Amino acid sequence: MSLRPRAAADPFDDAADRARRLQRVTEALGDAITPQEVLDAILTEGVRAAEARAGAIGVVSDDGEHIELLAQRGYRDSVMDEWLRFPVSLDMPMSRVVRTGEPLFISTRNERNELFPYLAGEGDGDGQALAVLPLTIESRVIGAMALSFADNVVFGPERREMKITLARQAAQALVRSRLYETERALRERMSFLAEVSELLFSSLSYEQTLKRVAELAVPGLGDWCAIDMAGETGEIERLAVAHQDPEKVKWAFQLQERYPPNPDDPHGLPYVIRTGEPEFLPEIPEELLEESIGDDEELRQIVDELGLRSSICVPLTARGRTLGAMTLIAAETHPPYTDADFELALELGRRAAIAVDNARLYREAEKGANAARALAYVADGVILLDDVGVVRFWNRAAAAITGVSEKEALGRQANEVLPAWDTLTSHVPLAHPGEALTQPATIPVVLAGREMWVSASGVDFHEGTVYALRDVTDEHALEKTRSDFVATASHELRTPLAAVYGAIRTLRRDDLSLGDEDRETFLEMIEGEAVRLAHIVDQILLAGQLDAGAVEIEQAPCDPAQVAAGVIESAQLHLPEDISLRLTRVDGATTISCDEDKLRQVLTNLVDNAIKYSPDGGEVEIRLGGHDGECRIEVVDQGLGIPGPERERIFEKFYRLDPEQTQGVGGSGLGLYICRELVERMSGRLSVESQPGKGSRFTLALPVS
């Protein structure tokens, strides 16, 4: 078959048509939220926009060794089934693109067979021409998109660029959807833990509570959930089993009676209870099942019917003692477990263990002495007051939380020991013996001279009151950081999206007659906001990589003057009229050792900030100098300045100097955090000197080469 170039047409019409097709893809991807919605949009509007007859999306596996096809449309199932997962090293079009990061355009089947003899005779009915594009984010190939065409195709520059742009949009949408999916999963996990925590601490009858916990875990955390307790003489007692089929629950208890676990088994439940160590099997090895089954054919049939695929068994450990274990199993419907599932199970087990331990200790407290009643060895701070409010017990955790030793506290009124006692306890609802425990109250207080968040609960019994305190300052800070991230990211992403959406809607209105100048203005707005949006996403991704330690620094000799000059030259392109830029080099400036790209990124951010925070204009200067074996780079402005208490906080993640934008200055709150992190990873320092209304000087110190 000969190559058939596209019929001659008006180049402006072609460009407009390509723009319209890409616009439809952009709109479809903009509406897509979940990964599946993104894939559907790519393989409908994307394939249609590319004028292809079929398309497929593959992503690189977590270990980087394989390509896994996420979805396809237009190919025969018999052909695609063979390529659901294949090595990156295989000489295939998609594998080559993933390895090289370069797009691949093949005009004919003969050309394909010459390049990839392995495919000769494969998929003869699946098209002629082929385009395979890398899915790239921040120079990292995360997968590839394949497009097949019914006829031979000449891929001219415009057609190639259009398909590369389509792949770029697809990659960004996939990453965005994965971030959404991760955040959604995090919300679900936090909601589940909150529900379980409320349940665990709602009653002192831990047996019934744990049965309810097992029921809550199915099917969200597994097809099966079992909770077993360690008996006083070493036996294993099954407390609860949950499955969606009640008949299978009865059957599981019967199976436990017929095949009781051997406490000395080297794997599974006995091992976890005996050692206190969790067991995580993302994929249950066949040899492990064979070892457990042995020659028992009846047991083999049972195991085959269960279809066990993946399992997690975590200990219920409190105060150094293993009270029991919780087992989660993925079998009929639940996918194999991941590290995130394992971490959630560990946290669930920890909370369940605390609930069991607290309940048991409380039972002992009702029977025994004050020391036993006060739960002396729990990790929480425990304080026992008698019926007139005098401290009778004050454990080590309470001393650590409050900064008051046991010796100082015993025998004194609680409000004399702690001036903040009334503030702390006035918010704590007290339970009574036999009643359900109330939800712990979380209160901000000043203890031992520092601001803290303390979770407190209390039980009022006839001899006095016992309080349990926990320092949740770190947890509160983590939650606030997460909330700040969601709020900041939502606000900063919504603003450019709204501008782009408004501009596009205006351009598409039929009732408005827009001139070329107006259209150019709107297109410039769309381009500018798209760049801003990409910058925000890049900052969020980079901050995550910094937290994960995934940013690579390549130290090499570098001329800071050359880098600074390039930064100033780039900044000049969009410089406000009332701002001037200057580069000053003084004695001592020399070659330094750093990652040139990271240094450029830091200086660009500092210069952009200097311009942004100089709303009344002025000069922004980069000064280069050297002292004591260091090169010092200063970025000086004449702008708003920074109040004294804020000068260190501006380097915190998500912190913004003007969060309400009263000065008209916005931002994600990540720029200076990223700058300091990058500088410190290059063995340098980043500091600031400033006075409100008199500008700021950011000083970057890096070792000379």
GISUL-V721304 format. One record per backbone hydrogen bond with DSSP energy under -0.5 kcal/mol. NH is the residue of the N-H (numbers start at 0). CO is the residue of the C=O. E is the energy in kcal/mol with one decimal. If there is no record, write none. Layout:
BEGIN
nh:NH co:CO e:E
nh:NH co:CO e:E
END
This chain:
BEGIN
nh:3 co:151 e:-0.7
nh:4 co:2 e:-0.6
nh:13 co:9 e:-2.5
nh:14 co:10 e:-2.6
nh:15 co:11 e:-2.4
nh:16 co:12 e:-2.7
nh:17 co:13 e:-2.7
nh:18 co:14 e:-2.5
nh:19 co:15 e:-2.5
nh:20 co:16 e:-2.5
nh:21 co:17 e:-2.7
nh:22 co:18 e:-2.4
nh:23 co:19 e:-2.2
nh:24 co:20 e:-1.9
nh:25 co:21 e:-2.9
nh:26 co:22 e:-2.7
nh:27 co:23 e:-2.4
nh:28 co:24 e:-3.0
nh:29 co:25 e:-2.4
nh:30 co:26 e:-1.8
nh:31 co:27 e:-1.1
nh:37 co:33 e:-2.2
nh:38 co:34 e:-2.4
nh:39 co:35 e:-2.5
nh:40 co:36 e:-2.2
nh:41 co:37 e:-2.5
nh:42 co:38 e:-2.5
nh:43 co:40 e:-0.7
nh:44 co:40 e:-1.0
nh:45 co:40 e:-1.7
nh:46 co:41 e:-1.1
nh:47 co:43 e:-2.2
nh:48 co:44 e:-2.9
nh:49 co:45 e:-1.9
nh:50 co:47 e:-1.3
nh:51 co:46 e:-2.3
nh:52 co:147 e:-2.6
nh:53 co:147 e:-1.5
nh:54 co:72 e:-2.6
nh:55 co:145 e:-2.1
nh:56 co:70 e:-2.5
nh:57 co:143 e:-2.8
nh:58 co:67 e:-2.4
nh:59 co:141 e:-2.4
nh:60 co:65 e:-2.8
nh:63 co:60 e:-1.9
nh:66 co:85 e:-3.1
nh:67 co:58 e:-3.0
nh:68 co:66 e:-0.5
nh:68 co:83 e:-2.2
nh:69 co:56 e:-2.5
nh:70 co:56 e:-1.2
nh:72 co:54 e:-2.7
nh:78 co:75 e:-0.9
nh:79 co:75 e:-2.2
nh:80 co:76 e:-2.5
nh:81 co:78 e:-0.6
nh:82 co:79 e:-1.5
nh:83 co:80 e:-1.0
nh:85 co:66 e:-1.9
nh:87 co:64 e:-2.4
nh:89 co:86 e:-0.9
nh:91 co:89 e:-2.2
nh:95 co:91 e:-2.9
nh:96 co:92 e:-2.1
nh:97 co:93 e:-2.2
nh:98 co:94 e:-2.4
nh:99 co:95 e:-2.7
nh:100 co:96 e:-2.8
nh:103 co:131 e:-2.9
nh:105 co:103 e:-0.5
nh:105 co:129 e:-3.5
nh:111 co:107 e:-1.9
nh:112 co:108 e:-2.8
nh:113 co:109 e:-2.0
nh:114 co:110 e:-2.2
nh:115 co:111 e:-2.9
nh:118 co:115 e:-2.4
nh:119 co:116 e:-1.6
nh:121 co:118 e:-2.9
nh:123 co:120 e:-0.5
nh:125 co:122 e:-2.2
nh:127 co:148 e:-3.2
nh:128 co:150 e:-1.6
nh:129 co:105 e:-3.2
nh:130 co:146 e:-2.7
nh:131 co:103 e:-3.0
nh:132 co:144 e:-3.0
nh:134 co:142 e:-2.7
nh:135 co:133 e:-0.8
nh:136 co:139 e:-2.7
nh:139 co:136 e:-1.6
nh:140 co:138 e:-0.5
nh:141 co:134 e:-3.1
nh:141 co:139 e:-0.6
nh:142 co:134 e:-1.0
nh:143 co:57 e:-2.7
nh:144 co:132 e:-2.8
nh:145 co:55 e:-2.5
nh:146 co:130 e:-3.0
nh:147 co:53 e:-2.4
nh:148 co:128 e:-2.3
nh:152 co:106 e:-1.4
nh:154 co:152 e:-0.7
nh:155 co:153 e:-1.3
nh:159 co:155 e:-2.6
nh:160 co:156 e:-2.8
nh:161 co:157 e:-2.4
nh:162 co:158 e:-2.0
nh:163 co:159 e:-2.5
nh:164 co:160 e:-2.6
nh:165 co:161 e:-2.0
nh:166 co:162 e:-2.2
nh:167 co:163 e:-2.3
nh:168 co:164 e:-2.4
nh:169 co:165 e:-2.3
nh:170 co:166 e:-2.6
nh:171 co:167 e:-2.3
nh:172 co:168 e:-2.4
nh:173 co:169 e:-2.5
nh:174 co:170 e:-2.4
nh:175 co:171 e:-2.6
nh:176 co:172 e:-2.6
nh:177 co:173 e:-2.2
nh:178 co:174 e:-2.4
nh:179 co:175 e:-2.4
nh:180 co:176 e:-2.8
nh:181 co:177 e:-2.8
nh:182 co:178 e:-2.6
nh:183 co:179 e:-2.9
nh:184 co:180 e:-2.8
nh:185 co:181 e:-2.4
nh:186 co:182 e:-2.4
nh:187 co:183 e:-2.5
nh:188 co:184 e:-2.6
nh:189 co:185 e:-2.8
nh:190 co:186 e:-2.7
nh:191 co:187 e:-2.7
nh:192 co:188 e:-2.8
nh:193 co:189 e:-2.4
nh:194 co:190 e:-2.4
nh:195 co:191 e:-2.8
nh:196 co:192 e:-3.0
nh:197 co:193 e:-2.4
nh:198 co:194 e:-2.0
nh:199 co:195 e:-3.4
nh:200 co:196 e:-2.1
nh:201 co:198 e:-1.5
nh:205 co:203 e:-1.4
nh:208 co:204 e:-1.9
nh:209 co:205 e:-3.0
nh:210 co:206 e:-1.5
nh:211 co:207 e:-2.0
nh:212 co:208 e:-2.2
nh:213 co:209 e:-2.4
nh:214 co:210 e:-1.8
nh:215 co:211 e:-2.2
nh:216 co:212 e:-1.6
nh:217 co:213 e:-0.6
nh:217 co:214 e:-0.8
nh:218 co:221 e:-0.5
nh:220 co:216 e:-3.3
nh:221 co:216 e:-0.7
nh:222 co:328 e:-1.7
nh:223 co:328 e:-1.8
nh:224 co:241 e:-1.6
nh:225 co:326 e:-2.5
nh:226 co:239 e:-2.6
nh:227 co:324 e:-2.6
nh:228 co:236 e:-3.2
nh:229 co:322 e:-2.8
nh:230 co:228 e:-0.5
nh:230 co:234 e:-3.8
nh:233 co:230 e:-1.4
nh:236 co:228 e:-3.0
nh:236 co:234 e:-0.6
nh:237 co:235 e:-0.5
nh:238 co:226 e:-2.5
nh:239 co:226 e:-1.9
nh:241 co:224 e:-2.6
nh:245 co:243 e:-0.7
nh:247 co:244 e:-0.8
nh:248 co:244 e:-1.3
nh:249 co:245 e:-1.8
nh:250 co:246 e:-2.1
nh:251 co:247 e:-2.2
nh:252 co:248 e:-1.8
nh:253 co:249 e:-2.0
nh:254 co:250 e:-2.4
nh:255 co:251 e:-2.0
nh:256 co:252 e:-1.6
nh:257 co:253 e:-2.0
nh:258 co:254 e:-2.7
nh:259 co:256 e:-0.5
nh:262 co:260 e:-0.6
nh:264 co:261 e:-2.6
nh:270 co:266 e:-0.7
nh:271 co:267 e:-2.1
nh:272 co:268 e:-2.5
nh:273 co:269 e:-2.5
nh:274 co:270 e:-2.5
nh:275 co:271 e:-2.5
nh:278 co:312 e:-2.8
nh:280 co:310 e:-2.9
nh:281 co:279 e:-0.5
nh:283 co:308 e:-2.4
nh:288 co:284 e:-1.6
nh:289 co:285 e:-2.4
nh:290 co:286 e:-2.2
nh:291 co:287 e:-1.9
nh:292 co:288 e:-2.5
nh:293 co:289 e:-2.6
nh:295 co:292 e:-1.6
nh:296 co:294 e:-1.1
nh:299 co:295 e:-2.0
nh:300 co:296 e:-2.2
nh:301 co:297 e:-1.9
nh:302 co:298 e:-2.6
nh:303 co:299 e:-2.4
nh:304 co:300 e:-2.1
nh:305 co:301 e:-1.9
nh:306 co:302 e:-1.6
nh:307 co:302 e:-0.7
nh:308 co:329 e:-2.5
nh:309 co:329 e:-1.6
nh:310 co:280 e:-2.3
nh:311 co:327 e:-2.5
nh:312 co:278 e:-2.7
nh:313 co:325 e:-2.5
nh:315 co:323 e:-2.8
nh:316 co:314 e:-0.9
nh:317 co:320 e:-2.5
nh:320 co:317 e:-2.0
nh:322 co:315 e:-3.4
nh:322 co:320 e:-0.8
nh:323 co:315 e:-0.8
nh:324 co:227 e:-2.8
nh:325 co:313 e:-2.6
nh:326 co:225 e:-3.2
nh:327 co:311 e:-3.3
nh:328 co:223 e:-2.0
nh:329 co:309 e:-2.8
nh:330 co:328 e:-0.6
nh:341 co:337 e:-2.0
nh:342 co:338 e:-2.5
nh:343 co:339 e:-2.2
nh:344 co:340 e:-2.4
nh:345 co:341 e:-2.4
nh:346 co:342 e:-2.2
nh:347 co:343 e:-2.6
nh:348 co:344 e:-2.8
nh:349 co:345 e:-2.4
nh:350 co:346 e:-2.4
nh:351 co:347 e:-2.7
nh:352 co:348 e:-2.6
nh:353 co:349 e:-2.2
nh:354 co:350 e:-2.4
nh:355 co:351 e:-2.7
nh:356 co:352 e:-3.1
nh:357 co:353 e:-3.1
nh:358 co:354 e:-2.4
nh:359 co:355 e:-2.6
nh:360 co:356 e:-2.8
nh:361 co:357 e:-2.6
nh:362 co:358 e:-2.0
nh:363 co:359 e:-2.2
nh:364 co:360 e:-2.5
nh:365 co:361 e:-1.8
nh:366 co:362 e:-0.8
nh:366 co:363 e:-0.8
nh:367 co:363 e:-2.7
nh:372 co:368 e:-2.9
nh:373 co:369 e:-2.0
nh:374 co:371 e:-1.4
nh:375 co:370 e:-1.0
nh:377 co:374 e:-1.4
nh:380 co:468 e:-3.1
nh:382 co:466 e:-2.5
nh:383 co:392 e:-2.1
nh:384 co:382 e:-0.5
nh:384 co:464 e:-3.2
nh:385 co:389 e:-2.3
nh:386 co:462 e:-0.6
nh:388 co:385 e:-1.9
nh:390 co:411 e:-2.7
nh:391 co:383 e:-3.3
nh:392 co:383 e:-1.4
nh:394 co:381 e:-2.0
nh:398 co:394 e:-2.0
nh:399 co:395 e:-2.4
nh:400 co:396 e:-2.3
nh:401 co:397 e:-2.6
nh:402 co:398 e:-2.3
nh:408 co:404 e:-1.4
nh:409 co:405 e:-2.4
nh:410 co:390 e:-2.7
nh:411 co:408 e:-1.6
nh:413 co:388 e:-1.8
nh:415 co:412 e:-1.1
nh:416 co:412 e:-1.8
nh:417 co:413 e:-2.7
nh:420 co:417 e:-2.1
nh:423 co:419 e:-2.4
nh:424 co:420 e:-3.0
nh:425 co:421 e:-1.8
nh:426 co:423 e:-0.7
nh:427 co:424 e:-1.6
nh:428 co:426 e:-0.7
nh:430 co:457 e:-2.2
nh:432 co:459 e:-0.6
nh:434 co:431 e:-2.7
nh:440 co:455 e:-2.9
nh:442 co:440 e:-0.6
nh:442 co:453 e:-2.9
nh:444 co:442 e:-0.5
nh:444 co:451 e:-2.5
nh:446 co:444 e:-0.6
nh:446 co:449 e:-2.3
nh:449 co:446 e:-1.9
nh:451 co:444 e:-3.2
nh:453 co:442 e:-2.7
nh:454 co:469 e:-2.9
nh:455 co:440 e:-3.3
nh:455 co:453 e:-0.5
nh:456 co:467 e:-1.8
nh:457 co:428 e:-0.7
nh:458 co:465 e:-2.3
nh:459 co:430 e:-3.4
nh:460 co:458 e:-0.7
nh:460 co:463 e:-2.2
nh:463 co:460 e:-1.6
nh:464 co:384 e:-2.1
nh:465 co:458 e:-2.3
nh:466 co:382 e:-3.1
nh:467 co:456 e:-2.7
nh:468 co:380 e:-3.7
nh:469 co:454 e:-1.8
nh:471 co:452 e:-2.2
nh:471 co:469 e:-0.9
nh:475 co:471 e:-2.8
nh:476 co:472 e:-2.5
nh:477 co:473 e:-2.5
nh:478 co:474 e:-2.4
nh:479 co:475 e:-2.6
nh:480 co:476 e:-2.6
nh:481 co:477 e:-2.4
nh:482 co:478 e:-2.6
nh:483 co:479 e:-3.1
nh:484 co:480 e:-2.5
nh:485 co:481 e:-2.5
nh:486 co:482 e:-2.9
nh:487 co:483 e:-3.2
nh:488 co:484 e:-3.0
nh:489 co:485 e:-2.4
nh:490 co:486 e:-2.4
nh:491 co:487 e:-3.0
nh:492 co:488 e:-2.3
nh:493 co:489 e:-2.1
nh:494 co:490 e:-1.8
nh:495 co:491 e:-0.9
nh:496 co:492 e:-1.5
nh:497 co:493 e:-2.8
nh:498 co:494 e:-2.0
nh:499 co:495 e:-2.7
nh:500 co:496 e:-2.8
nh:501 co:497 e:-2.7
nh:502 co:498 e:-2.4
nh:503 co:499 e:-2.5
nh:504 co:500 e:-2.6
nh:505 co:501 e:-2.1
nh:506 co:502 e:-2.4
nh:507 co:503 e:-1.8
nh:508 co:504 e:-0.5
nh:508 co:505 e:-1.1
nh:513 co:511 e:-0.8
nh:518 co:514 e:-2.6
nh:519 co:515 e:-2.5
nh:520 co:516 e:-2.0
nh:521 co:517 e:-2.4
nh:522 co:518 e:-2.7
nh:523 co:519 e:-2.5
nh:524 co:520 e:-2.1
nh:525 co:521 e:-2.6
nh:526 co:522 e:-2.7
nh:527 co:523 e:-2.9
nh:528 co:524 e:-2.7
nh:529 co:525 e:-2.3
nh:530 co:526 e:-2.3
nh:531 co:527 e:-2.2
nh:532 co:528 e:-2.8
nh:533 co:529 e:-2.6
nh:534 co:530 e:-2.3
nh:535 co:531 e:-2.3
nh:536 co:532 e:-2.5
nh:537 co:533 e:-2.6
nh:538 co:534 e:-2.3
nh:539 co:535 e:-2.4
nh:540 co:536 e:-2.6
nh:541 co:537 e:-2.8
nh:542 co:538 e:-2.6
nh:543 co:539 e:-2.0
nh:544 co:540 e:-2.2
nh:545 co:541 e:-2.6
nh:546 co:542 e:-2.3
nh:547 co:543 e:-1.8
nh:548 co:544 e:-0.5
nh:548 co:545 e:-1.0
nh:549 co:544 e:-3.0
nh:550 co:544 e:-0.5
nh:551 co:549 e:-0.6
nh:553 co:551 e:-0.5
nh:554 co:552 e:-0.7
nh:555 co:593 e:-1.9
nh:557 co:591 e:-2.3
nh:559 co:557 e:-0.8
nh:559 co:589 e:-0.5
nh:562 co:558 e:-1.8
nh:563 co:559 e:-2.9
nh:564 co:560 e:-2.6
nh:565 co:561 e:-1.9
nh:566 co:562 e:-2.1
nh:567 co:563 e:-2.4
nh:568 co:564 e:-2.5
nh:569 co:565 e:-2.2
nh:570 co:566 e:-2.4
nh:571 co:567 e:-1.9
nh:572 co:568 e:-0.5
nh:572 co:569 e:-1.1
nh:573 co:570 e:-1.0
nh:574 co:571 e:-1.1
nh:578 co:575 e:-1.5
nh:579 co:617 e:-2.1
nh:581 co:619 e:-2.0
nh:583 co:621 e:-3.2
nh:585 co:583 e:-0.5
nh:585 co:623 e:-3.1
nh:588 co:585 e:-1.5
nh:591 co:557 e:-2.7
nh:592 co:702 e:-2.3
nh:593 co:555 e:-2.3
nh:593 co:591 e:-0.6
nh:595 co:593 e:-0.8
nh:598 co:594 e:-2.7
nh:599 co:595 e:-2.5
nh:600 co:596 e:-2.2
nh:601 co:597 e:-2.4
nh:602 co:598 e:-2.8
nh:603 co:599 e:-2.5
nh:604 co:600 e:-2.0
nh:605 co:601 e:-2.5
nh:606 co:602 e:-2.8
nh:607 co:603 e:-2.6
nh:608 co:604 e:-2.5
nh:609 co:605 e:-2.4
nh:610 co:606 e:-2.4
nh:611 co:607 e:-2.8
nh:612 co:608 e:-2.9
nh:613 co:610 e:-1.5
nh:616 co:613 e:-2.0
nh:617 co:577 e:-2.6
nh:619 co:579 e:-3.0
nh:620 co:635 e:-2.7
nh:621 co:581 e:-2.8
nh:622 co:620 e:-0.6
nh:622 co:633 e:-2.6
nh:623 co:583 e:-2.9
nh:624 co:631 e:-2.2
nh:625 co:586 e:-1.1
nh:626 co:629 e:-2.5
nh:629 co:626 e:-1.2
nh:630 co:701 e:-3.1
nh:631 co:624 e:-3.0
nh:631 co:629 e:-0.5
nh:632 co:630 e:-0.5
nh:632 co:699 e:-3.0
nh:633 co:622 e:-2.7
nh:633 co:631 e:-0.5
nh:634 co:697 e:-2.4
nh:635 co:620 e:-3.0
nh:635 co:633 e:-0.6
nh:636 co:695 e:-2.3
nh:639 co:612 e:-2.6
nh:645 co:642 e:-1.4
nh:646 co:642 e:-0.6
nh:646 co:643 e:-1.5
nh:649 co:645 e:-1.8
nh:650 co:647 e:-1.4
nh:651 co:648 e:-2.3
nh:653 co:668 e:-1.8
nh:654 co:651 e:-1.5
nh:654 co:668 e:-0.7
nh:658 co:655 e:-0.7
nh:660 co:657 e:-2.0
nh:663 co:660 e:-1.4
nh:665 co:663 e:-0.5
nh:673 co:669 e:-2.7
nh:674 co:670 e:-2.3
nh:675 co:671 e:-2.5
nh:676 co:672 e:-2.3
nh:677 co:673 e:-2.7
nh:678 co:674 e:-2.6
nh:679 co:675 e:-2.7
nh:680 co:676 e:-1.7
nh:681 co:677 e:-0.7
nh:681 co:678 e:-1.1
nh:682 co:679 e:-1.6
nh:683 co:678 e:-2.2
nh:684 co:700 e:-1.9
nh:686 co:698 e:-2.1
nh:688 co:696 e:-2.1
nh:690 co:694 e:-1.6
nh:692 co:639 e:-3.9
nh:693 co:690 e:-2.4
nh:694 co:638 e:-1.0
nh:696 co:688 e:-3.0
nh:697 co:634 e:-2.3
nh:698 co:686 e:-2.3
nh:698 co:696 e:-0.5
nh:699 co:632 e:-3.0
nh:699 co:697 e:-0.5
nh:700 co:684 e:-2.4
nh:700 co:698 e:-0.6
nh:701 co:630 e:-2.4
nh:701 co:699 e:-0.5
nh:703 co:628 e:-1.8
nh:704 co:590 e:-2.4
END
